[in-house]
Amino acid sequence: MIYILEDDDGIRNLVGYTLNNSGLEAESFGLPSEFWKAVAARAPELVVLDIMLPQEDGLAVLRKLRAEPATTGIPVILLTAKSTEYDKIVGLDGGADDYVTKPFGVMELTARIRALLRRTAERGQAQAGREGESVLQTDRLYVNIAEHVAKADGREVSLTMKEFDLLCMLLRSRGLVLSRDDILNEVWGYTFSGETRTVDVHIRTLRAKLGEAGNAIETVRGSGYKLSAK
């Protein structure tokens, strides 16, 4: 079940209609109070969340979802009319898995939803298949995949799911250059032309959270990113 929290009737109805006619089950809500009542009765598999809402804004809703053990792992896609990099960073750093800037194509949104659902399902399978690779580390960075723990210079760092997956990918491929499209495909499960900015924003927030250890993530001009092999 996918929950859509959007106060614009036209957008809410269009997205809900499209998802329900694309083989995905969806319910739509115009108010956060209605949304929370539904969540209490049945947790969704994914949430499509508008930022500008009455009662409480979408970022507040996102923080509550991430704070509760029952909902902390639910994938969230933000819908926003705000397109500045700062707004995107705030949303992604708050725990959103993806964002879509209005106006948007409803079929592209549907594709992003399918990709995120697929990645969420594959996440557990991949973790189970890497039992012998439960720890990834360099001199300054440490990740315990099974326990979902990340450390930089011995300090535990709180990462969103996508930041954690991105760090794991960099650690597994240290010394190798990863293109933005490769990262999008591996971490997000899709590649859309022009959407590589999502990767840049996540790299920036990941570096900031890792502190000085984040300097090991190098930008390779015209190519992508790599983690120092040291």
Wavefront OBJ file of the C-alpha trace (Angstrom):
o trace
v 0.000 0.000 0.000
v 1.273 3.454 -0.994
v 0.092 6.531 0.897
v -0.055 9.913 -0.836
v -0.167 13.008 1.383
v -0.848 16.014 -0.863
v -3.244 18.912 -0.252
v -3.669 19.826 -3.932
v -6.804 17.949 -5.054
v -5.740 17.776 -8.704
v -2.286 16.364 -8.029
v -3.515 14.001 -5.313
v -6.282 12.553 -7.465
v -4.090 12.232 -10.555
v -1.267 10.450 -8.728
v -3.664 8.154 -6.881
v -5.585 7.310 -10.061
v -2.388 6.600 -12.001
v -0.896 4.356 -9.321
v -4.097 2.381 -8.833
v -4.338 1.858 -12.594
v -0.692 0.821 -12.849
v -0.997 -2.240 -10.643
v -0.044 -0.409 -7.437
v -2.420 -0.014 -4.493
v -2.630 3.582 -3.233
v -4.637 5.726 -0.812
v -4.625 9.526 -0.827
v -4.938 12.070 1.969
v -5.268 15.840 1.930
v -4.506 16.439 5.617
v -1.764 15.112 7.915
v -4.405 14.198 10.540
v -6.074 11.862 8.044
v -2.691 10.425 7.081
v -1.650 9.694 10.686
v -4.960 7.978 11.383
v -4.375 5.661 8.399
v -0.748 4.990 9.424
v -1.898 3.949 12.903
v -4.307 1.450 11.339
v -1.950 0.161 8.656
v 1.647 1.127 7.903
v 2.278 1.771 4.182
v 5.048 0.306 2.037
v 5.954 3.766 0.708
v 4.895 7.395 1.239
v 4.615 10.123 -1.398
v 4.819 13.291 0.693
v 4.203 16.918 -0.242
v 6.268 19.490 1.669
v 3.791 22.387 1.733
v 0.828 21.135 3.782
v -1.774 22.527 6.180
v -1.646 21.523 9.887
v 2.041 20.552 9.695
v 4.552 20.687 6.867
v 5.922 17.631 5.102
v 9.351 17.868 6.720
v 7.716 17.638 10.160
v 5.779 14.586 8.968
v 9.027 13.081 7.672
v 10.798 13.640 11.011
v 7.974 11.873 12.859
v 8.091 8.924 10.463
v 11.823 8.547 10.965
v 11.563 8.908 14.749
v 9.148 5.994 15.248
v 10.526 2.427 15.109
v 7.391 1.187 13.316
v 7.777 3.661 10.454
v 11.465 4.587 10.407
v 12.298 2.318 7.469
v 9.378 3.280 5.212
v 10.661 4.763 1.911
v 9.596 8.388 1.356
v 9.501 10.420 -1.852
v 9.091 14.172 -1.355
v 6.971 16.275 -3.690
v 8.048 19.880 -3.590
v 7.569 23.139 -5.430
v 10.809 24.272 -3.837
v 13.687 23.563 -6.191
v 16.639 25.232 -4.456
v 19.545 23.030 -3.472
v 19.126 24.008 0.173
v 15.542 22.726 0.253
v 16.607 19.472 -1.357
v 19.446 19.004 1.131
v 17.097 19.637 4.059
v 14.662 17.025 2.743
v 17.277 14.408 1.926
v 19.184 14.998 5.140
v 15.909 14.613 7.034
v 15.626 11.050 5.764
v 13.808 11.297 2.432
v 14.840 8.685 -0.110
v 14.090 10.809 -3.161
v 12.459 14.067 -4.210
v 10.433 15.193 -7.211
v 10.126 18.880 -8.059
v 6.782 20.209 -9.269
v 5.672 20.261 -12.012
v 6.484 16.616 -12.677
v 5.489 13.819 -15.031
v 3.212 11.343 -13.271
v 4.656 8.386 -15.223
v 8.169 9.320 -14.131
v 6.950 9.491 -10.529
v 5.417 6.042 -10.966
v 8.726 4.711 -12.284
v 10.571 6.212 -9.308
v 8.082 4.601 -6.915
v 8.527 1.195 -8.530
v 12.307 1.562 -8.422
v 12.284 2.544 -4.758
v 9.987 -0.346 -3.832
v 12.270 -2.702 -5.727
v 15.370 -1.334 -4.027
v 13.766 -1.666 -0.603
v 12.945 -5.321 -1.283
v 16.406 -6.005 -2.681
v 18.063 -4.321 0.282
v 17.237 -7.185 2.633
v 18.183 -9.782 0.021
v 21.499 -8.121 -0.668
v 22.309 -7.896 3.018
v 21.492 -11.583 3.481
v 23.698 -12.467 0.509
v 26.658 -10.570 1.941
v 26.905 -12.322 5.278
v 30.634 -12.735 4.750
v 30.939 -9.010 4.051
v 29.323 -7.643 7.177
v 32.133 -5.122 7.797
v 33.661 -2.625 5.366
v 36.452 -0.318 6.475
v 39.459 1.843 5.733
v 41.862 3.467 8.177
v 39.297 6.197 8.933
v 35.935 4.771 7.908
v 34.050 1.778 9.311
v 30.689 0.265 8.373
v 28.942 -2.694 9.962
v 26.252 -3.623 7.449
v 24.364 -6.096 9.626
v 24.079 -3.621 12.519
v 23.665 -0.572 10.239
v 26.478 1.248 12.034
v 28.828 3.753 10.407
v 31.864 5.377 12.025
v 34.285 8.083 10.913
v 37.572 8.372 12.809
v 36.032 6.212 15.534
v 32.968 8.459 15.896
v 29.563 6.928 15.163
v 27.740 8.836 12.427
v 23.977 8.953 11.900
v 23.221 8.359 8.203
v 20.003 8.100 6.233
v 19.409 4.833 4.377
v 20.578 6.265 1.071
v 23.690 7.838 2.625
v 24.484 4.490 4.243
v 24.032 2.609 0.955
v 26.145 5.204 -0.857
v 28.967 4.882 1.665
v 28.863 1.077 1.356
v 29.087 1.338 -2.439
v 32.074 3.673 -2.203
v 33.811 1.396 0.299
v 33.258 -1.708 -1.829
v 34.636 0.112 -4.877
v 37.387 2.156 -3.204
v 40.022 3.312 -5.626
v 37.614 2.988 -8.564
v 35.742 5.859 -10.219
v 31.951 5.532 -10.016
v 29.876 7.546 -12.458
v 26.779 9.360 -11.237
v 24.629 7.097 -13.412
v 26.255 4.004 -11.869
v 25.521 5.338 -8.390
v 21.917 6.222 -9.285
v 21.343 2.772 -10.704
v 22.925 0.948 -7.756
v 21.686 3.032 -4.819
v 18.355 4.321 -6.157
v 17.596 1.602 -8.679
v 17.042 3.912 -11.656
v 18.746 6.287 -14.043
v 16.940 9.367 -15.348
v 18.706 11.894 -17.527
v 19.283 15.121 -15.636
v 18.676 13.595 -12.193
v 22.320 13.044 -11.269
v 22.061 16.114 -9.042
v 20.479 13.767 -6.512
v 23.841 12.019 -6.241
v 25.728 15.303 -5.835
v 23.463 16.394 -2.971
v 23.883 13.074 -1.162
v 27.660 13.132 -1.642
v 27.773 16.615 -0.142
v 25.721 15.716 2.927
v 27.670 12.452 3.377
v 30.995 14.287 3.300
v 29.718 16.799 5.845
v 28.579 14.078 8.237
v 31.869 12.174 7.946
v 33.878 15.268 8.859
v 37.537 15.222 7.867
v 37.259 11.534 6.953
v 34.822 12.620 4.238
v 37.731 14.169 2.327
v 38.519 10.626 1.169
v 35.513 10.906 -1.168
v 37.054 12.519 -4.223
v 35.303 14.261 -7.100
v 36.642 13.130 -10.454
v 35.820 15.981 -12.810
v 33.679 14.884 -15.744
v 33.448 11.316 -14.452
v 31.969 10.948 -10.983
v 33.300 10.056 -7.547
v 35.723 7.657 -5.915
v 36.840 6.779 -2.420
v 40.562 6.954 -1.786
v 42.088 3.477 -1.747
v 43.965 4.239 1.507
l 1 2 3 4 5 6 7 8 9 10 11 12 13 14 15 16 17 18 19 20 21 22 23 24 25 26 27 28 29 30 31 32 33 34 35 36 37 38 39 40 41 42 43 44 45 46 47 48 49 50 51 52 53 54 55 56 57 58 59 60 61 62 63 64 65 66 67 68 69 70 71 72 73 74 75 76 77 78 79 80 81 82 83 84 85 86 87 88 89 90 91 92 93 94 95 96 97 98 99 100 101 102 103 104 105 106 107 108 109 110 111 112 113 114 115 116 117 118 119 120 121 122 123 124 125 126 127 128 129 130 131 132 133 134 135 136 137 138 139 140 141 142 143 144 145 146 147 148 149 150 151 152 153 154 155 156 157 158 159 160 161 162 163 164 165 166 167 168 169 170 171 172 173 174 175 176 177 178 179 180 181 182 183 184 185 186 187 188 189 190 191 192 193 194 195 196 197 198 199 200 201 202 203 204 205 206 207 208 209 210 211 212 213 214 215 216 217 218 219 220 221 222 223 224 225 226 227 228 229 230
